């Protein structure tokens, strides 16, 4: 009877332990486990590791971050203790020559993941990730900025999805952004948002950042082309070369501004400012020295304007004009 009771108790403890593991541990990708630990609480968790089925009957030793463990950790299937945020890269090796066989990287993520230290928040509205697209063809670019103390943080994984479709993405060479492409027809009404998830690590701390948006929310027209002047006062321009056609369907409206020639187009001290749907504008100002500025916005969605850096401009100095 006592033996039966001990067996039942052992089974219950084993079930509870496995249940806890399933809640706190996630396999993010091949050879990467994520342990979620509660913020503000002492955390000690045993993580089961396996070198591999093909090494079941071999003599195996383990290392953490390239260093031997004391006491030694031996065997194909082991358990390692992770305390607080102390994850690591565990490698298994064949005894006695130390040949590398396999590895498992244990990343630690705070739960809830709301104490971010790796990426800077650009603004409360924008969040940590900034996304933009030059048109509705489906290609978009998202960027982020590491904090000063986490400049060496590395992107572990990027996922982009819309509804049931996985979108292909390519990470920028410096790891500070990603280009993705959605093949949705530009004439089709968007029914589902795009979801972008970035997994980024600093040593063995993992943080997860998400951005959810419609493409129409991030389309920023590129710089206007062929800005020119005629009759000394009438400025005209063309739609951006990257913008979709026909213009009757993908219409733009324009912000025009005249500033003093010692200012830039970013200046809030404008001599005059206006919004127009025409791609020409007649300037009536007394000054003969000024800067004419113009940028674009999708007039149907009232999405974001072209970036401040993408103002098209003409510098007027009496009878000399440079566009």
C-alpha positions in Angstrom: 0.0 0.0 0.0 2.8 2.4 0.9 4.6 1.5 -2.3 1.5 2.3 -4.3 1.1 5.6 -2.5 4.7 6.5 -3.3 4.2 5.7 -6.9 1.0 7.8 -7.2 2.8 10.7 -5.4 5.8 10.4 -7.7 3.5 10.5 -10.7 1.7 13.5 -9.5 4.9 15.4 -8.8 6.2 14.4 -12.3 3.0 15.7 -13.9 3.2 18.9 -12.0 6.8 19.4 -13.0 6.1 18.7 -16.6 3.0 21.0 -16.5 5.2 23.8 -15.1 7.8 23.3 -17.8 5.1 23.4 -20.6 3.9 26.8 -19.3 7.4 28.4 -18.8 9.5 26.9 -21.6 8.9 27.4 -25.3 10.9 26.1 -28.3 11.4 29.2 -30.4 13.4 27.6 -33.2 15.9 24.8 -33.8 18.3 24.7 -30.8 16.7 27.6 -29.0 14.6 27.4 -25.9 13.0 30.4 -24.2 12.4 30.4 -20.5 9.9 32.9 -19.2 10.6 34.1 -15.7 8.3 36.3 -13.6 9.6 39.9 -13.1 10.5 40.8 -9.5 10.5 37.3 -8.2 13.4 34.9 -7.5 13.5 32.3 -10.2 15.1 28.8 -10.2 14.1 26.5 -13.0 15.5 23.1 -14.1 15.6 22.8 -17.9 15.9 19.3 -19.5 18.4 19.1 -22.4 19.1 16.3 -24.8 22.2 15.9 -26.9 20.3 13.8 -29.5 18.8 10.4 -30.0 21.8 9.3 -32.2 24.1 9.8 -29.2 22.0 7.8 -26.7 24.6 5.2 -25.9 27.7 7.4 -26.1 29.8 9.0 -23.3 28.9 12.7 -23.3 29.9 15.7 -21.4 28.4 19.2 -21.4 29.8 22.8 -21.5 28.2 26.1 -20.8 29.3 29.0 -23.0 32.4 27.0 -24.0 33.5 26.3 -20.4 33.5 23.0 -18.6 31.0 22.8 -15.7 31.9 22.0 -12.1 30.8 19.5 -11.1 30.8 17.9 -14.6 27.5 17.4 -16.4 27.5 14.0 -18.0 25.0 12.0 -20.1 22.9 12.4 -23.2 19.9 13.6 -21.2 20.6 16.1 -18.5 18.9 18.9 -16.5 20.5 22.3 -16.0 19.6 24.9 -13.4 18.8 28.4 -14.7 18.6 31.1 -12.0 17.2 34.5 -12.6 18.3 35.8 -16.1 21.3 33.4 -16.3 20.7 31.6 -19.6 23.5 30.2 -21.7 24.6 28.2 -24.7 25.0 24.5 -23.7 27.1 22.3 -25.9 27.5 18.6 -25.7 30.7 16.8 -26.6 31.9 13.3 -27.1 34.3 11.9 -24.5 37.3 11.6 -24.3 38.3 13.7 -27.4 35.8 16.5 -26.7 34.3 16.5 -30.3 31.3 18.9 -30.6 28.0 17.1 -31.2 25.1 19.5 -30.6 24.0 22.6 -28.7 20.9 24.2 -27.1 20.7 27.9 -26.4 18.6 28.9 -23.4 17.2 32.4 -23.7 15.5 34.1 -20.7 12.5 36.4 -21.2 10.7 38.4 -18.5 7.0 37.7 -18.1 5.3 40.1 -18.6 7.7 41.3 -21.3 7.1 45.0 -20.5 10.5 46.1 -19.1 12.3 46.7 -22.4 16.0 47.6 -22.2 17.3 46.6 -25.7 15.4 48.9 -28.1 14.6 52.6 -27.7 11.0 53.8 -27.9 10.9 56.4 -30.7 7.6 57.8 -29.4 4.6 56.6 -27.4 2.5 56.5 -30.6 5.2 54.9 -32.8 6.5 52.5 -30.2 9.9 50.7 -30.7 9.5 49.9 -34.4 9.0 52.3 -37.3 7.6 51.0 -40.5 7.1 52.7 -43.9 6.4 51.9 -47.5 6.8 54.1 -50.6 3.6 52.7 -52.3 1.0 49.9 -52.3 3.0 47.3 -54.1 3.5 45.4 -50.9 7.2 46.0 -50.0 7.8 47.7 -46.7 10.7 48.5 -44.4 10.8 48.5 -40.6 13.6 49.8 -38.5 14.5 50.0 -34.8 17.3 51.5 -32.7 19.2 49.8 -29.9 19.8 51.5 -26.6 23.3 52.8 -25.9 23.9 50.0 -23.4 22.7 47.3 -25.8 24.4 48.3 -29.0 25.7 44.8 -29.6 22.2 43.2 -29.3 21.4 40.8 -32.1 18.2 39.9 -33.9 17.4 36.2 -33.3 14.2 35.9 -35.4 11.8 38.0 -37.4 8.2 36.9 -38.3 5.9 38.8 -40.5 2.3 37.6 -41.2 -1.0 38.8 -42.6 -4.0 36.6 -41.7 -2.8 33.1 -42.7 0.1 34.2 -45.0 3.7 34.3 -43.9 5.5 37.2 -45.5 9.1 36.8 -46.7 11.6 39.2 -45.0 15.3 40.0 -45.3 17.2 41.4 -42.3 19.3 44.5 -43.0 23.0 44.0 -42.9 23.5 46.0 -39.7 20.6 44.2 -37.9 18.7 47.5 -37.4 15.8 46.8 -39.8 14.1 44.4 -42.1 12.6 44.5 -45.6 9.4 42.5 -46.1 7.1 41.9 -49.0 3.3 41.2 -49.2 2.0 40.1 -52.6 -1.5 41.4 -52.0 -2.9 43.3 -55.1 -2.6 47.0 -54.5 -6.2 47.6 -55.7 -7.6 45.2 -53.1 -9.1 46.5 -50.0 -7.1 45.5 -46.9 -9.1 43.3 -44.6 -6.4 42.1 -42.3 -3.5 43.8 -40.6 0.2 42.9 -41.0 1.8 41.6 -37.8 5.6 42.0 -37.4 7.3 40.3 -34.5 11.0 40.9 -33.8 12.9 38.6 -31.3 16.1 40.3 -30.2 18.7 39.2 -27.7 21.3 40.9 -25.6 23.6 38.1 -24.3 21.0 35.6 -23.2 18.2 38.0 -22.4 15.4 37.9 -25.0 12.9 40.7 -25.7 10.0 40.4 -28.1 8.7 43.5 -30.0 5.5 43.5 -32.1 4.1 46.0 -34.6 0.6 45.6 -36.1 -0.6 47.8 -39.0 -2.4 48.1 -42.2 -0.2 48.9 -45.2 -2.3 52.1 -45.8 -1.2 53.3 -42.3 2.5 53.3 -43.2 2.6 54.3 -46.9 4.7 57.5 -47.2 5.1 58.8 -50.7 8.7 59.2 -51.9 10.2 62.5 -52.9 8.3 64.3 -55.7 10.1 64.4 -59.0 10.8 67.1 -61.5 10.1 70.1 -59.4 10.4 73.2 -61.6 9.4 76.8 -61.9 7.8 78.8 -64.8 6.8 82.5 -65.2 8.9 83.2 -62.1 6.2 82.3 -59.7 4.5 79.0 -60.7 6.0 75.9 -59.3 5.0 72.5 -60.6 6.0 68.9 -60.0 5.3 65.2 -60.9 4.2 62.3 -58.8 7.1 60.2 -57.3 8.6 57.8 -59.7 7.8 55.0 -57.3 4.1 55.9 -56.9 1.3 53.7 -58.2 -0.8 54.5 -61.3 -3.4 55.4 -62.3 -3.3 58.6 -60.3 -7.1 58.8 -60.3 -7.1 55.7 -58.1 -3.9 56.4 -56.1 -4.4 60.1 -55.7 -2.1 62.4 -53.7 -2.5 65.7 -52.0 0.4 68.1 -51.4 1.6 70.3 -48.6 3.3 73.4 -50.0 5.3 75.8 -47.8 7.4 78.9 -48.3 10.1 79.7 -45.8 12.9 82.3 -45.5 16.0 81.3 -47.3 18.0 81.0 -44.1 15.6 78.3 -42.8 14.9 74.7 -43.9 11.7 73.0 -45.0 11.4 71.6 -41.5 11.0 75.1 -40.1 7.7 76.0 -38.5 8.2 79.7 -39.2 6.6 79.6 -42.7 5.9 82.7 -44.8 2.9 80.8 -46.2 1.6 77.2 -46.1 -1.2 75.4 -47.9 -2.7 72.1 -48.9 -3.5 71.4 -52.5 -4.5 68.5 -54.8 -3.0 70.2 -57.9 0.5 69.5 -58.9 1.3 73.1 -59.4 1.2 76.2 -57.1 1.5 79.9 -57.7 3.5 81.7 -55.1 2.6 85.3 -54.2 5.0 86.7 -51.6 6.9 90.0 -51.4 10.2 88.4 -50.6 12.5 87.7 -53.6 14.6 85.3 -51.5 12.9 82.2 -50.2 12.7 78.4 -50.3 9.7 76.7 -51.8 8.9 73.3 -50.3 6.5 70.6 -51.2 5.7 67.0 -50.1 2.9 64.5 -50.6 0.3 62.4 -48.8 -2.3 59.8 -49.9 -5.4 61.9 -50.2 -7.8 59.0 -49.7 -6.4 57.5 -46.5 -4.9 60.7 -45.0 -1.9 58.5 -44.1 1.5 59.8 -43.2 3.2 62.6 -45.1 6.5 62.1 -46.9 9.3 62.2 -44.4 10.8 65.6 -43.4 14.0 64.6 -45.2 12.0 64.0 -48.4 10.8 67.6 -49.0 11.3 68.7 -52.6 12.6 72.2 -52.7 13.6 75.1 -54.8 15.9 77.9 -53.5 14.9 81.3 -55.0 17.5 84.1 -54.9 16.0 87.0 -56.8 16.1 85.8 -60.4 18.2 82.8 -59.8 16.4 79.5 -58.9 17.9 76.2 -57.9 15.6 73.1 -57.7 
